[in-house]
Amino acid sequence: MRLIPVALALAAALGLSACSDADVASRNLSKAADNFDVNRRVVFYNGITGEYILSIEGLCSKGNDDGSRKVTITCKTGVGEYKKHYLGVSDNVTYIMEQLEPLPVGTNRYVVNFKPSAILPDVRVR
């Protein structure tokens, strides 16, 4: 049974050996954002009128399954409270997502987050 964790660690180390510091830092920042640890500002901009359409600011994560014309932004608004925004992107509407503050992330190790609540189903007893 101890061979499985060792094999996984070895596979992860071999897979990351070709990564640069920038690649590891980028992945770790993305994981931190997906865990709502990064303060961001997202601005939707109309390129024809030059006006901001919408601005979202807070502990926000961009959707991982967004298509080329759709953007989802999920923000943590409190303990166990979240808001999700669906936005369309067109030929004249684009968006900018910026990280507002620096975040210390490691460049020598890759971060893996294990969340049992994501694996175990929400069981409700009646």
C-alpha positions in Angstrom: 0.0 0.0 0.0 2.9 2.4 0.6 4.0 2.0 -3.0 1.1 3.9 -4.4 1.9 7.3 -2.7 5.6 6.8 -3.6 4.7 6.1 -7.2 2.4 9.1 -7.4 5.1 11.4 -5.9 7.7 10.0 -8.4 5.4 10.5 -11.3 4.6 14.1 -10.2 8.3 14.8 -9.8 9.2 13.4 -13.2 6.3 15.3 -14.8 7.4 18.6 -13.3 11.1 18.2 -13.9 10.8 19.9 -17.3 8.7 22.8 -16.0 10.3 26.2 -15.5 9.9 28.3 -12.3 7.4 30.5 -14.2 5.3 27.4 -15.1 5.2 26.2 -11.5 4.4 29.6 -10.1 1.6 30.1 -12.8 0.0 26.7 -11.9 0.2 27.5 -8.2 -1.4 30.9 -8.7 -4.2 29.3 -10.7 -4.8 26.8 -8.0 -4.9 29.5 -5.4 -7.4 31.5 -7.5 -9.6 28.4 -7.9 -9.5 28.1 -4.1 -10.6 31.8 -3.7 -7.3 32.9 -2.3 -6.5 35.5 -4.9 -8.0 39.0 -5.0 -8.9 39.9 -8.6 -10.6 42.5 -10.7 -12.4 41.5 -13.9 -13.4 44.3 -16.3 -15.5 43.8 -19.4 -14.8 46.4 -22.0 -16.6 47.5 -25.2 -13.9 48.2 -27.8 -16.2 50.3 -30.0 -17.6 52.7 -27.4 -14.5 52.6 -25.2 -16.7 52.1 -22.1 -16.5 49.6 -19.3 -19.6 47.4 -19.3 -19.1 45.5 -16.0 -16.5 45.3 -13.3 -16.2 42.5 -10.8 -13.8 42.6 -7.9 -13.0 40.2 -5.1 -11.9 36.6 -4.4 -12.8 35.4 -7.9 -12.1 32.4 -10.2 -12.6 32.2 -13.9 -14.4 29.1 -15.1 -12.3 26.2 -16.4 -14.8 25.0 -19.0 -15.5 28.4 -20.6 -15.8 28.4 -24.4 -14.5 31.1 -26.7 -17.7 33.2 -26.4 -18.6 32.6 -22.8 -16.9 33.5 -19.5 -18.0 32.5 -16.1 -16.7 34.2 -13.0 -17.3 32.7 -9.5 -16.6 34.9 -6.5 -16.6 34.0 -2.8 -18.7 36.6 -1.0 -18.6 35.1 2.6 -18.2 31.9 4.5 -19.8 29.3 2.3 -21.4 32.0 0.1 -20.6 32.4 -3.6 -21.9 34.3 -6.7 -21.5 33.1 -10.2 -21.6 35.5 -13.2 -22.2 34.4 -16.8 -21.0 36.8 -19.5 -20.8 36.7 -23.3 -17.8 37.9 -25.2 -18.3 39.2 -28.8 -16.2 40.9 -31.5 -16.4 44.2 -29.7 -16.5 43.1 -26.1 -13.5 41.7 -24.3 -12.4 41.3 -20.7 -9.3 41.8 -18.6 -8.7 39.9 -15.4 -6.0 41.2 -13.1 -4.6 40.0 -9.9 -4.7 42.9 -7.4 -2.1 41.8 -4.9 1.0 39.7 -5.0 0.7 36.2 -3.6 3.6 34.2 -2.3 3.6 30.8 -4.1 6.4 28.3 -4.4 8.4 27.9 -7.6 10.3 24.8 -6.4 7.2 22.6 -5.7 3.8 22.0 -7.2 0.8 22.4 -5.0 -1.8 19.7 -4.8 -5.0 20.4 -2.8 -7.0 17.4 -1.6 -10.5 18.3 -0.6 -12.5 15.3 0.7 -15.7 17.2 0.4 -15.2 17.3 -3.4 -14.8 13.5 -3.6 -17.4 12.4 -1.1 -21.0 13.1 -2.1 -23.4 15.3 -0.2 -25.3 12.6 1.7 -28.7 13.7 3.1 -30.5 11.5 5.5 -34.3 11.8 5.7 
